Amino acid sequence: MADMSGKVALVTGAAHGIGRASALALARAGAAVCVADIDPADGAKTVSQIIDAGGRAIYAQCDVRRADETRAMVAATLAEYGRLDAAVNNAGIAGSFDHRLHEAADDMLDAVLAVNLRGVWNCMKAELDVMLAQGGGAIVNMASVAGLIGAPKAAAYTASKHAVVGITKSAALDYARAGLRINAVCPAYTDTRMVQAAVTADPRLAAIMSKAIPMGRLGTADEIAAAVAWLCSDKSSFVTGHALVLDGGLVAI
Ligand code: NAD
């Protein structure tokens, strides 16, 4: 298991799903955690779950689309815990999966890129300043199998996640000799609110998703969080610029 004893981590989009599971996994591994989100009520629940289990956590209200708010999130983490060892840039939205590109709304592309790409950009800028000054740190960006392969009726989301993989690899090279490791994870369909919303909109998707995965089931948020915690920890000390696939075999087909 990853050991994050004495370390400080932040997780964006930590009020739900993979972000919450990652915050809990990092706290279980010993990290003090800044739980960041735009949803204060459910963000507070993540904080409570960590504290109830004996860990340390604070909540930061942060819309990752706003550079001033990502800087404030990092500042709040430093004010509380004095350093930042690991950052999980997880906040993301799906956009719509029901139109081919020529039918899709232009503002849907802008909305998806604002969170999934600009959000990661904003977070990394704020985090890198601190990690460079410290001389070390680990960043994990939340991509997707849609960052590696195409998906029908998902051009905006797929573009955003390919961009996350690209930004991860370039930044990993920029800071490889500065003691910073920067990686991405690429989950396939994982059982969270995001997937549940897609299934509610089109119930046929439940069977389509499970059938698409060779293991025959969706991933769990805890399975993704375990990999996130490993990439945040010193156990992965020689890993940087990697896009770790967590997909039940999907991209092996
Ligand atoms: P989710 O909807 O359960 O959680 C997303 C979280 O991000 C929520 O807490 C939400 O409030 C927060 N968020 C949304 N916009 C935000 C913003 N502008 N600023 C800050 N926080 C914001 O979804 P999830 O499935 O847990 O997704 C988490 C990440 O995992 C996303 O980046 C998603 O693209 C990625 N992902 C999900 C799956 C999947 O199948 N669930 C697969 C691959 C990748």
Residues whose N, C-alpha, C, O or C-beta is under 5 A from the ligand:
A	BS01	NAD	G13 A14 A15 H16 G17 I18 G19 D37 I38 D39 C62 D63 V64 R65 N90 A91 G92 I93 V115 M142 A143 S144 P187 A188 Y189 T190 T192 R193 M194 V195
